[in-house]
Amino acid sequence: MAGGVKRPVNIFKLKDLGEPKNVFNWRLWFAVVSFGLLGAARGVDEGLISGAFNSKDFQRYINYSSYSDVERTNIKANVSAMVQIGSVGGALFAFVICDRIGRIWATRQLCVLWILGIAIFMGNGGSLGAVYAGRFIAGLGVGQTPVVGPIAEIAPASIRGLCTCIFTGFVYVGIVLAYFTNYGAQVNLGDTAHVRWLAPTSLHIIFAGLIFILTFLQYESPRFLVKQGKYQKATETMAHIRHLPVDDPYVLSEIKAIRDSHEEELEATMGTSWYGVLKEMFLIPSNLYRLYLSAMVQFLSQWSGAGSITLYAPDLFRILGITGQNESLLVTAVFGIVKFVAAVICALFLVDVIGRKRALLLGITLQGIAMIYVAGFLTAVPELGVDDTYVLPQAEAGASRGAVAMIYISGCGWALGWNSMQYLLTAELFPLRIRALSTSIVMTLHFANQYGNSRAVPNMLLPTSQGGISPLGTFWFFAAVTILGGIWVWFFVPETGGRSLESMNRLFELPWYKIGLHGNEDADRRDEAFNEKETMGVQFDHVDEVNEKRQDASTHV
């Protein structure tokens, strides 16, 4: 339990990991999938909103044509980004909810907010204010999804990366379903039918309702129960999830590690007040470094551009030379499939096999190459996206298809790297006592940066004469941030794969500037010392037990 399983994980041979055979059972996978569905909240919205907004009926409904070009750009950016700004408040609110009512009830209330917001959006009656309000309220629910799901807390350390990536996988399930629903509605219902955008939007309500129902079949997080002092209930819940008896040594050792870690944190911070939690977060150097890591991951990932490419994919494919609404939506839908397949590959074969850091660097490399190519193509053909009358010459058609292919590759890189790690690292870095608040703060930064990026990109794509930096400037900006992110990861991010949540502290004992390159070596040495101490403790306990038995026997004689 000290450091967890550090050898490569073969997803098809989990029985070879040395865990009890019952650990990888249907209860665990059912729980992981049930909470992983929360990822679809973000994916459905990112995949739907651009296609729904571009439908002629929606634009007629809100009187879109009456506004100037710059006003239309701002309206589209505001509608698209309103869920993100709502998510900022939702992520902060999630901390209070999780610590007060637990993960199960927190999930139920976010589903209610999510459905309420989408209902207001769908019934907006042509009011732009109702559109904004509905998407903001939906964002209050969506913003809680990365915080409340206890996947990292119920997953065994050996496959925690895989389990957490299931959340990311459902982001792409939502994106793919949204893209193809938009495409199917466009082809079969027509661009002027009211149901053209209402039918795809109903995906939100379907997913929120399904998640709400599944919560009644799930159990509270054992780590939350330990934090509440409900040790027996925590043991019973852990035993249920592991499909083992409550007195099984594996279950007891997990609960003991959680209790010891929590009690150590309480003792170190002397109490349970809010002041103590904040003091631990910002005044203990190792925790401050973890907060710094998580914050930088959110900043660099969102401004690398791949998230906004997902959100505005139909528009960006048109800039790169894909003509026609149907063709643009179809190419976008295929883009969603590419990202979903990449996310599955990352979850099954990379994140717990080659490690978090290598998978992240591989993804950033692919993303960087793609961004540089697209930026170079737009530099060679600067009229694209700037001059509406410009027709791409046949000689540039091959390069245009190459740019579209590079957008696909950037999607692969995003799925393999930043998008998986921005959730995984946040979920597993923090000690139990500050985990809820820290995760809420980090997810608030996540959605704040996502909002800033999604709100800024439509304006960034405008020609310089209208206050933008043009498509070519936008993609060179994305390329620069991606390269900077790769350099930062190499020097500052340690490998967290295979560690139990309770042993994560040992990665952060070195000075901050050494952790990224040398933290794992130092943690391995500390693991060995800890294991030796544990072994000696067990031996001493055994000797004491034998002596007690001898004393009892002599007393009876």
C-alpha positions in Angstrom: 0.0 0.0 0.0 2.9 2.3 0.4 3.6 3.3 -3.1 1.2 1.2 -5.0 1.9 -0.9 -8.1 4.5 0.7 -10.3 5.0 -1.9 -13.0 3.3 -1.5 -16.4 -0.4 -2.4 -16.4 -1.8 -4.7 -19.0 -5.6 -4.0 -19.0 -6.3 -7.5 -20.3 -4.3 -9.2 -17.6 -5.5 -7.4 -14.4 -5.2 -10.6 -12.5 -1.5 -10.4 -12.8 -1.2 -7.2 -10.8 -1.1 -9.0 -7.5 -4.4 -7.7 -6.2 -7.0 -10.0 -4.7 -9.0 -11.5 -7.6 -12.3 -10.0 -6.4 -11.1 -6.4 -6.5 -11.7 -5.9 -10.2 -15.4 -6.8 -10.1 -18.6 -5.6 -11.7 -19.4 -3.4 -8.7 -16.3 -1.4 -9.2 -16.8 -1.0 -12.9 -20.5 -0.2 -12.5 -19.6 2.6 -10.0 -16.8 3.9 -12.2 -19.1 4.0 -15.3 -22.0 5.5 -13.3 -19.9 8.4 -12.1 -17.9 8.5 -15.3 -21.0 9.5 -17.2 -20.7 12.9 -15.6 -18.0 13.6 -18.2 -20.7 13.6 -20.9 -22.0 16.8 -19.4 -19.1 18.8 -20.8 -18.8 16.8 -24.0 -22.5 17.1 -25.0 -22.4 20.8 -24.6 -19.1 21.3 -26.5 -20.4 19.1 -29.3 -23.9 20.6 -29.6 -23.8 24.3 -29.1 -22.0 25.4 -32.2 -24.1 23.3 -34.6 -27.3 24.3 -32.8 -26.4 28.0 -32.9 -25.6 27.8 -36.6 -29.1 26.4 -37.5 -31.2 28.9 -39.4 -34.2 28.4 -37.1 -32.3 29.2 -34.0 -30.7 32.3 -35.5 -34.2 33.4 -36.8 -35.7 32.7 -33.3 -33.3 35.2 -31.6 -33.4 37.7 -34.5 -29.6 37.1 -35.1 -29.6 38.9 -38.5 -30.5 42.3 -37.0 -27.1 42.6 -35.4 -23.8 43.8 -36.9 -20.9 41.4 -37.7 -19.0 42.2 -34.5 -22.2 42.0 -32.4 -23.0 38.6 -34.0 -19.5 37.4 -33.1 -20.0 38.6 -29.5 -23.4 37.0 -29.2 -22.1 33.6 -30.5 -19.2 33.8 -28.1 -21.4 34.7 -25.2 -23.9 31.9 -25.9 -21.2 29.3 -26.4 -19.2 30.4 -23.3 -22.1 31.0 -20.9 -22.0 27.4 -19.6 -18.3 27.9 -18.8 -18.9 31.0 -16.8 -21.7 29.2 -14.9 -19.3 26.3 -14.4 -16.9 28.6 -12.5 -19.5 29.1 -9.8 -20.5 25.5 -10.0 -17.0 24.3 -9.3 -16.7 26.5 -6.2 -20.1 25.5 -5.0 -19.2 21.8 -5.3 -16.7 22.1 -2.4 -19.4 23.1 0.1 -21.8 20.6 -1.3 -19.4 17.7 -1.2 -18.2 18.3 2.3 -21.7 18.9 3.7 -23.9 16.3 2.0 -21.4 13.8 0.3 -20.8 12.8 -3.3 -24.1 11.0 -3.9 -26.5 13.9 -3.0 -24.1 16.4 -4.6 -24.5 14.4 -7.9 -28.2 14.5 -7.6 -28.5 18.2 -7.1 -26.1 19.0 -10.0 -28.4 16.9 -12.3 -31.4 19.0 -11.2 -29.5 22.3 -12.0 -28.3 20.9 -15.3 -31.9 19.9 -16.4 -33.4 23.1 -15.2 -30.9 25.2 -17.1 -31.4 23.3 -20.4 -35.2 23.5 -20.0 -34.9 27.3 -19.8 -32.6 27.4 -22.8 -34.9 25.2 -24.9 -38.0 27.3 -24.0 -36.3 30.7 -24.4 -39.2 32.1 -26.5 -36.8 34.1 -28.6 -35.3 35.9 -25.7 -31.5 36.2 -25.7 -31.6 36.8 -22.0 -33.4 33.5 -21.4 -30.7 31.8 -23.6 -28.0 33.3 -21.5 -29.7 32.5 -18.2 -30.5 28.9 -19.1 -27.0 28.1 -20.2 -25.6 29.8 -17.1 -27.8 27.7 -14.8 -26.9 24.6 -16.7 -23.2 25.6 -16.2 -23.8 25.6 -12.4 -24.5 21.9 -12.7 -21.9 21.0 -15.3 -19.2 22.8 -13.4 -19.6 20.4 -10.5 -19.1 17.3 -12.5 -15.3 17.0 -12.3 -15.4 17.6 -8.5 -18.2 15.5 -7.1 -17.5 12.1 -8.9 -15.5 10.0 -6.5 -13.8 7.8 -9.2 -10.3 8.4 -8.0 -11.3 7.7 -4.4 -12.9 4.3 -5.1 -10.4 3.0 -7.7 -7.5 0.8 -6.7 -4.2 2.6 -7.1 -3.0 0.2 -9.9 -5.8 1.2 -12.3 -6.7 4.7 -11.0 -5.5 6.2 -14.2 -7.7 3.9 -16.3 -10.7 4.5 -14.1 -10.3 8.3 -14.1 -9.8 8.3 -17.9 -13.3 6.7 -18.2 -14.6 10.1 -17.1 -12.6 11.7 -19.9 -13.8 8.9 -22.3 -17.4 9.9 -21.6 -16.5 13.5 -22.5 -15.8 12.2 -26.0 -18.9 9.9 -26.0 -20.9 13.1 -25.4 -19.0 14.9 -28.1 -19.5 12.2 -30.7 -23.2 11.8 -29.9 -23.6 15.5 -30.1 -21.8 15.9 -33.4 -23.7 13.1 -35.1 -27.0 14.2 -33.6 -26.4 17.7 -35.0 -25.5 16.1 -38.4 -28.5 13.8 -38.4 -30.9 16.6 -37.5 -29.4 18.8 -40.2 -29.8 16.1 -42.9 -33.1 14.7 -41.9 -35.0 17.6 -40.3 -33.8 20.5 -42.3 -32.1 23.7 -41.3 -35.3 25.7 -40.9 -37.3 23.3 -38.6 -37.7 24.3 -35.0 -36.9 20.7 -33.9 -33.6 21.0 -35.7 -31.9 22.3 -32.6 -34.3 21.2 -29.9 -33.8 17.5 -30.7 -30.0 17.5 -30.3 -30.2 19.7 -27.2 -32.4 17.1 -25.5 -29.3 14.9 -25.2 -28.5 17.0 -22.1 -31.7 16.0 -20.4 -31.2 12.3 -21.3 -27.7 12.1 -19.8 -28.7 14.2 -16.7 -31.7 12.0 -16.1 -29.7 8.7 -16.5 -27.0 9.9 -14.0 -29.7 11.0 -11.5 -31.3 7.5 -11.6 -28.0 5.7 -11.3 -27.1 7.5 -8.1 -29.7 5.5 -6.3 -27.7 2.3 -7.1 -24.4 3.7 -5.8 -22.7 4.0 -2.4 -21.0 7.0 -0.8 -17.2 7.4 -1.1 -15.4 5.5 1.8 -13.0 8.4 2.1 -15.8 10.8 2.6 -17.2 8.5 5.3 -13.8 8.3 7.0 -13.7 12.1 7.0 -17.1 12.1 8.7 -15.9 9.7 11.4 -18.2 6.8 10.1 -15.4 4.2 10.1 -17.6 1.1 10.2 -19.8 2.3 7.3 -16.6 3.2 5.4 -15.3 -0.3 5.9 -18.5 -1.9 4.8 -18.7 0.3 1.7 -15.1 -0.4 0.8 -15.7 -4.2 1.2 -18.8 -3.9 -1.0 -16.9 -2.1 -3.8 -14.0 -4.5 -3.5 -16.4 -7.5 -3.3 -14.5 -8.8 -0.3 -15.5 -9.6 3.3 -15.4 -6.6 5.8 -12.6 -8.3 7.7 -10.4 -9.0 4.7 -6.8 -7.8 5.2 -6.9 -5.9 1.9 -10.0 -3.9 2.9 -8.7 -3.3 6.4 -5.4 -2.1 5.1 -7.0 0.4 2.7 -9.3 1.8 5.4 -6.3 2.0 7.8 -4.3 3.9 5.3 -7.1 6.4 4.7 -7.7 6.8 8.5 -4.0 7.2 9.2 -3.6 9.7 6.4 -6.6 11.7 7.6 -5.6 11.7 11.3 -2.0 12.7 10.4 -3.4 15.6 8.4 -5.7 16.7 11.3 -2.8 16.5 13.7 -0.5 18.5 11.4 -3.1 21.2 11.0 -4.4 21.1 14.6 -8.1 21.1 14.0 -10.9 21.0 11.4 -11.6 24.7 11.0 -11.7 26.4 7.6 -8.7 28.4 8.6 -6.8 25.1 9.2 -7.7 23.9 5.7 -6.6 27.1 4.0 -3.5 27.2 6.1 -2.6 23.7 5.0 -3.2 24.5 1.4 -1.2 27.7 1.1 1.4 27.5 3.9 2.6 23.9 3.5 5.1 24.0 0.6 4.3 20.6 -0.8 0.6 21.4 -0.9 1.2 24.8 -2.5 3.3 23.1 -5.1 0.5 20.7 -5.9 -1.9 23.7 -6.2 0.6 25.4 -8.5 0.9 22.2 -10.7 -2.9 21.8 -11.0 -3.4 25.5 -11.8 -0.7 25.5 -14.5 -2.2 22.4 -16.1 -5.5 24.1 -16.4 -4.0 27.3 -17.8 -1.7 25.7 -20.3 -4.2 23.0 -21.4 -7.1 25.4 -22.1 -5.0 28.0 -23.9 -3.3 25.4 -26.1 -6.5 25.8 -28.2 -7.7 22.2 -28.6 -10.7 22.8 -26.4 -11.9 25.7 -28.5 -11.3 23.7 -31.6 -13.8 21.1 -30.3 -16.3 23.9 -29.5 -16.0 25.8 -32.8 -15.1 22.8 -35.0 -17.6 23.5 -37.8 -16.5 27.1 -38.1 -12.8 26.2 -38.1 -13.2 23.5 -40.7 -15.0 26.1 -43.0 -12.0 28.4 -42.5 -9.7 25.6 -43.6 -11.6 25.1 -46.9 -14.5 22.7 -46.1 -17.5 24.1 -47.8 -21.2 23.5 -47.1 -23.1 23.1 -43.8 -23.6 19.4 -44.1 -20.0 18.7 -45.2 -18.7 20.7 -42.3 -20.9 18.9 -39.7 -19.9 15.5 -41.2 -16.2 16.3 -41.0 -16.8 17.6 -37.4 -18.5 14.3 -36.5 -15.6 12.3 -37.8 -13.3 14.6 -35.7 -15.3 13.5 -32.6 -14.8 9.8 -33.4 -11.0 10.4 -33.8 -10.8 12.0 -30.4 -12.9 9.3 -28.8 -10.7 6.5 -30.2 -7.6 8.4 -29.0 -9.1 8.7 -25.5 -9.8 5.0 -25.4 -6.3 4.2 -26.4 -4.9 6.5 -23.7 -7.1 4.9 -21.0 -6.4 1.3 -22.0 -2.8 1.3 -23.1 -1.0 4.5 -22.1 -1.8 6.3 -18.8 -1.2 3.3 -16.5 1.4 1.7 -18.8 3.9 4.3 -19.8 2.8 6.7 -17.1 1.0 10.1 -16.9 4.0 12.2 -17.8 5.1 10.3 -20.9 1.5 10.1 -22.1 1.2 13.9 -21.6 4.4 14.7 -23.4 3.4 12.4 -26.3 0.1 14.2 -26.6 1.6 17.6 -26.4 4.1 16.7 -29.1 1.4 15.6 -31.5 -0.7 18.7 -30.7 2.3 21.0 -31.2 3.2 19.5 -34.6 -0.4 19.9 -35.7 -0.8 23.5 -34.6 2.5 24.5 -36.3 1.3 22.9 -39.6 -2.1 24.6 -39.5 -0.5 27.9 -38.6 1.9 27.6 -41.5 -0.9 26.7 -43.9 -2.9 29.8 -42.9 0.3 31.9 -43.2 0.7 30.7 -46.8 -3.0 31.4 -47.5 -3.8 34.4 -45.3 -7.1 35.2 -47.0 -8.8 32.2 -45.5 -11.2 33.2 -42.7 -10.5 36.9 -43.5 -11.9 37.5 -47.0 -15.4 36.0 -47.4 -15.1 36.2 -51.2 -11.9 34.3 -51.4 -12.0 30.9 -53.1 -9.3 28.4 -52.3 -7.3 27.6 -55.5 -7.2 24.0 -56.6 -3.4 24.0 -56.1 -3.9 24.6 -52.4 -6.6 21.8 -52.0 -4.0 19.2 -50.9 -2.5 21.5 -48.3 -6.1 22.3 -47.1 -6.9 18.5 -46.6 -3.5 18.2 -44.8 -4.6 21.0 -42.4 -7.9 19.2 -41.8 -5.9 16.0 -41.1 -3.7 18.0 -38.7 -6.8 19.2 -36.8 -7.6 15.5 -36.3 -4.1 14.8 -35.1 -4.3 17.7 -32.7 -7.5 16.1 -31.4 -5.6 12.9 -30.8 -2.8 14.7 -29.0 -5.4 16.6 -26.8 -7.1 13.3 -25.9 -3.8 11.5 -25.1 -2.3 14.5 -23.2 -3.8 17.6 -21.7 -7.5 16.6 -21.7 -6.9 13.3 -19.8 -4.3 14.8 -17.4 -6.1 17.9 -16.4 -8.7 15.7 -14.6 -6.4 12.9 -13.6 -3.7 14.9 -11.9 -6.2 17.1 -10.2 -8.1 14.0 -8.8 -5.0 12.3 -7.4 -2.6 15.0 -6.1 -4.2 16.4 -3.0 -4.4 15.0 0.6 -7.8 13.9 1.8 -8.4 16.8 4.2 -8.0 19.5 1.5 -9.0 17.5 -1.5 -12.6 18.8 -1.9 -11.6 22.5 -1.6 -8.4 22.1 -3.7 -10.3 20.3 -6.4 -13.0 23.0 -6.4 -10.4 25.8 -6.7 -8.6 24.0 -9.5 -11.8 23.2 -11.4 -12.9 26.8 -10.9 -9.6 27.8 -12.7 -10.3 25.1 -15.3 -13.7 26.6 -16.2 -12.5 30.2 -15.9 -9.8 29.5 -18.4 -12.2 27.5 -20.6 -14.6 30.4 -20.5 -11.8 32.9 -21.3 -10.6 30.8 -24.2 -14.1 30.0 -25.7 -15.2 33.6 -25.3 -12.0 35.0 -26.8 -11.5 32.7 -29.8 -14.4 34.0 -32.0 -12.9 37.5 -31.6 -9.4 36.3 -32.1 -10.4 34.8 -35.4 -11.7 38.2 -36.7 -9.5 40.1 -39.2 -7.1 42.6 -37.6 -9.2 45.4 -39.2 -12.1 44.3 -36.9 -9.9 43.9 -33.7 -8.9 40.3 -34.0 -5.6 38.6 -34.8 -6.9 36.6 -37.8 -7.0 32.8 -38.0 -3.2 32.6 -38.7 -2.4 34.6 -35.6 -4.8 32.5 -33.6 -3.1 29.2 -34.5 0.4 30.6 -34.1 -0.7 31.6 -30.6 -2.0 28.1 -29.9 1.3 26.6 -31.2 3.4 28.8 -28.9 1.4 27.9 -25.8 1.6 24.2 -26.7 5.4 24.3 -27.0 5.7 26.3 -23.8 3.5 23.7 -22.1 5.7 20.8 -23.2 8.8 22.5 -21.8 7.0 23.1 -18.5 5.8 19.5 -18.1 9.3 18.2 -18.7 10.8 20.2 -15.9 8.0 20.5 -13.3 5.6 17.6 -13.4 6.5 14.4 -11.5 5.1 10.9 -12.4 2.1 10.1 -10.2 1.1 6.7 -11.8 0.8 3.7 -9.6 0.8 5.5 -6.2 -1.9 5.2 -3.6 -3.5 8.5 -2.8 -2.2 8.2 0.7 1.4 7.8 -0.5 1.4 10.8 -2.8 3.0 13.1 -0.2 6.4 11.4 -0.7 6.6 12.8 -4.2 6.8 16.3 -2.9 9.4 16.2 -0.2 12.2 17.7 -2.3 12.7 21.5 -3.0 10.1 22.6 -5.6 12.7 23.0 -8.4 13.8 19.4 -8.1 10.4 17.7 -7.9 9.7 17.4 -11.6 13.0 15.7 -12.6 14.0 14.0 -9.3 10.8 13.6 -7.2 10.1 10.0 -8.3 13.6 8.8 -7.4 13.3 10.4 -4.0 9.8 9.0 -3.4 11.0 5.5 -4.3 13.7 5.7 -1.6 11.1 6.9 0.9 8.8 4.1 -0.1 11.5 1.5 0.7 12.2 3.1 4.1 8.4 3.2 4.9 8.0 -0.4 3.9 10.9 -1.5 6.0 9.4 0.4 9.0 6.1 -1.2 8.4 7.6 -4.7 8.2 9.5 -4.2 11.5 6.4 -2.9 13.1 4.5 -6.1 12.1 7.4 -8.2 13.5 7.4 -6.4 16.8 3.6 -6.7 17.1 3.9 -10.4 16.5 6.6 -10.8 19.2 4.5 -8.8 21.6 1.5 -11.0 20.9 3.6 -14.2 21.5 4.9 -12.8 24.8 1.4 -12.0 25.9 0.2 -15.5 25.2 3.2 -16.9 27.1 2.4 -14.7 30.1 -1.3 -15.8 30.0 -0.3 -19.4 29.9 2.1 -19.1 32.9 -0.6 -17.2 34.8 -3.1 -20.1 34.3 -0.5 -22.6 35.4 
